[in-house]
Amino acid sequence: MAELKLSESRDLTRVERIGAHSHIRGLGLDSALEPRAVSEGMVGQAPARKAAGVILQMIKEGKIAGRAVLLAGQPGTGKTAIAMGMAKSLGQETPFAMMAGSELFSLEMSKTEALMQAFRKAIGVRIKEETEVIEGEVVEVQIDRPAVSGAAAKTGKLTMKTTEMETVYDLGAKMIEALGKEKVQSGDVIAIDKVSGKITKLGRSFARSRDYDAVGPQTKFVQCPDGELQKRKEVVHCVTLHEIDVINSRTQGFLALFTGDTGEIRAEVREQIDTKVAEWREEGKAEIVPGVLFIDEVHMLDIECFSFLNRALENEMAPILVVATNRGITTIRGTNYKSPHGIPIDLLDRLLIITTQPYTEEEIRKILDIRSQEEDVEMSEDAKVLLTKIGVETSLRYAIHLITSAALACQKRKGKIVEMEDISRVYQLFLDIKRSTQYLMEYQSQYMFNEIPREKGEDEETTPMNF
């Protein structure tokens, strides 16, 4: 009798891509803002992380609106990781917008308009409003279905209670549909918005915790509400100024936020919105939440963009601007003048500058350990030592790239743990910058449009750049 083999089933309910900085969970600081050696995915760069933590504290206390921070350091020293750590530490309610300097030159709008939209994406508005809600524990849901399909609309009754009262509500077709969509049943604690009819399931009542022998991890038990069933509650909505701009400037309204086709927004619209938000602030209906705008590759901006940033930072509602660059003294784009980091001196004077240093061999080893764990790759001790040595001699980024490649090479030979031979194999397959440059110099005469002229008597081994 042939043996029946069942195909292996895989759970695909949660698919998550692993990014370059997906292991970053925060800045890795303690309560005294002192950096831990290895924490929340961060390794090394203790002075830079401490400085970022101080800035973070000022952001939370609202004392640094309209300021700017520069993260400066060599390539691969953790500048973007620090910015991502700041974003994770700020939490969900603080807006964080990220862009690269080169993006401005590929958008179908003016550079200053793109910068203005980025600025307003990083400014949040917390709007408060009072609304009437019905909040209580569901005692019974009774739905009367017509005998003949389509003959009449469904009707029903909903019995709800608090610790002090119990009431029966008549249900229409829309409320019945909403209750079915939320899968509301007896014993659930729910809140119904009287204006919109939106139903929010708050959890299961503690009194019904013994109804089932086992419940899922997502089941939350809450106390039965006390007081009146119908009460007034303060609801807080968090939106960005850019979202308000788009809703008020386009014919399709908020749908433009999903399509991404926001186009250029007129200055008059923004002025009206700013005036209205200022009125809400005076009436106590809203408050401004200055967020963070992170611009990577800031040296790619030109003199026009830098002039705009200078003016925009003086606005009372400006967010905290964090910029990063890996350039030294270089030409300011759009001019013939040179300046540190390719940024004009007047803007540099506004910046708090945080520098990052190259990683030590020990720190590279710790980072490679974290990345191996993040990418779910088991590696032998010898392989880790070899990969660390490669990271020191070439670059940390190159060593990180080899982790997944080595895991695939290990899988090819049907191994379970990545060994030195797997690292050696992918090291030979994929070149780093030094070996690639050496190869180009050796075979440059065979490439098209070669721009490196060979002078008379020049040694063939000479390389045009120092790496």
Rosetta blueprint (number, residue, H / E / L):
1 M L
2 A L
3 E L
4 L L
5 K L
6 L L
7 S L
8 E L
9 S L
10 R L
11 D L
12 L L
13 T L
14 R L
15 V L
16 E L
17 R L
18 I L
19 G L
20 A L
21 H L
22 S L
23 H L
24 I L
25 R L
26 G L
27 L L
28 G L
29 L E
30 D L
31 S L
32 A L
33 L L
34 E L
35 P E
36 R L
37 A L
38 V E
39 S E
40 E L
41 G L
42 M E
43 V E
44 G L
45 Q L
46 A H
47 P H
48 A H
49 R H
50 K H
51 A H
52 A H
53 G H
54 V H
55 I H
56 L H
57 Q H
58 M H
59 I H
60 K H
61 E L
62 G L
63 K L
64 I L
65 A L
66 G L
67 R L
68 A E
69 V E
70 L E
71 L E
72 A E
73 G L
74 Q L
75 P L
76 G L
77 T L
78 G L
79 K H
80 T H
81 A H
82 I H
83 A H
84 M H
85 G H
86 M H
87 A H
88 K H
89 S H
90 L H
91 G L
92 Q L
93 E L
94 T L
95 P L
96 F E
97 A E
98 M E
99 M E
100 A E
101 G H
102 S H
103 E H
104 L H
105 F H
106 S H
107 L L
108 E L
109 M L
110 S L
111 K H
112 T H
113 E H
114 A H
115 L H
116 M H
117 Q H
118 A H
119 F H
120 R H
121 K H
122 A L
123 I E
124 G E
125 V E
126 R E
127 I E
128 K E
129 E E
130 E E
131 T E
132 E E
133 V E
134 I E
135 E E
136 G E
137 E E
138 V E
139 V E
140 E E
141 V E
142 Q E
143 I E
144 D E
145 R L
146 P L
147 A L
148 V L
149 S L
150 G L
151 A L
152 A L
153 A L
154 K L
155 T E
156 G E
157 K E
158 L E
159 T E
160 M E
161 K E
162 T L
163 T L
164 E L
165 M L
166 E E
167 T E
168 V E
169 Y E
170 D E
171 L E
172 G L
173 A H
174 K H
175 M H
176 I H
177 E H
178 A H
179 L H
180 G H
181 K H
182 E L
183 K L
184 V L
185 Q L
186 S L
187 G L
188 D E
189 V E
190 I E
191 A E
192 I E
193 D E
194 K L
195 V L
196 S L
197 G L
198 K L
199 I E
200 T E
201 K E
202 L E
203 G E
204 R E
205 S E
206 F H
207 A H
208 R H
209 S L
210 R L
211 D L
212 Y L
213 D L
214 A L
215 V L
216 G L
217 P L
218 Q L
219 T L
220 K L
221 F E
222 V E
223 Q L
224 C L
225 P L
226 D L
227 G L
228 E L
229 L L
230 Q E
231 K E
232 R E
233 K E
234 E E
235 V E
236 V E
237 H E
238 C E
239 V E
240 T E
241 L H
242 H H
243 E H
244 I H
245 D H
246 V H
247 I H
248 N H
249 S H
250 R L
251 T L
252 Q L
253 G L
254 F L
255 L H
256 A H
257 L H
258 F H
259 T H
260 G L
261 D L
262 T L
263 G L
264 E L
265 I L
266 R L
267 A H
268 E H
269 V H
270 R H
271 E H
272 Q H
273 I H
274 D H
275 T H
276 K H
277 V H
278 A H
279 E H
280 W H
281 R H
282 E H
283 E H
284 G L
285 K L
286 A E
287 E E
288 I E
289 V E
290 P E
291 G L
292 V E
293 L E
294 F E
295 I E
296 D E
297 E L
298 V H
299 H H
300 M H
301 L L
302 D E
303 I H
304 E H
305 C H
306 F H
307 S H
308 F H
309 L H
310 N H
311 R H
312 A H
313 L L
314 E L
315 N L
316 E L
317 M L
318 A L
319 P L
320 I E
321 L E
322 V E
323 V E
324 A E
325 T E
326 N L
327 R L
328 G L
329 I E
330 T E
331 T E
332 I L
333 R E
334 G L
335 T L
336 N L
337 Y L
338 K E
339 S E
340 P E
341 H L
342 G L
343 I L
344 P L
345 I H
346 D H
347 L H
348 L H
349 D L
350 R L
351 L E
352 L E
353 I E
354 I E
355 T E
356 T L
357 Q L
358 P L
359 Y L
360 T L
361 E H
362 E H
363 E H
364 I H
365 R H
366 K H
367 I H
368 L H
369 D H
370 I H
371 R H
372 S H
373 Q H
374 E H
375 E L
376 D L
377 V L
378 E L
379 M E
380 S L
381 E H
382 D H
383 A H
384 K H
385 V H
386 L H
387 L H
388 T H
389 K H
390 I H
391 G H
392 V H
393 E H
394 T L
395 S L
396 L H
397 R H
398 Y H
399 A H
400 I H
401 H H
402 L H
403 I H
404 T H
405 S H
406 A H
407 A H
408 L H
409 A H
410 C H
411 Q H
412 K H
413 R L
414 K L
415 G L
416 K L
417 I L
418 V E
419 E L
420 M H
421 E H
422 D H
423 I H
424 S H
425 R H
426 V H
427 Y H
428 Q H
429 L H
430 F L
431 L L
432 D L
433 I H
434 K H
435 R H
436 S H
437 T H
438 Q H
439 Y H
440 L H
441 M H
442 E H
443 Y L
444 Q H
445 S H
446 Q H
447 Y L
448 M L
449 F L
450 N L
451 E L
452 I L
453 P L
454 R L
455 E L
456 K L
457 G L
458 E L
459 D L
460 E L
461 E L
462 T L
463 T L
464 P L
465 M L
466 N L
467 F L
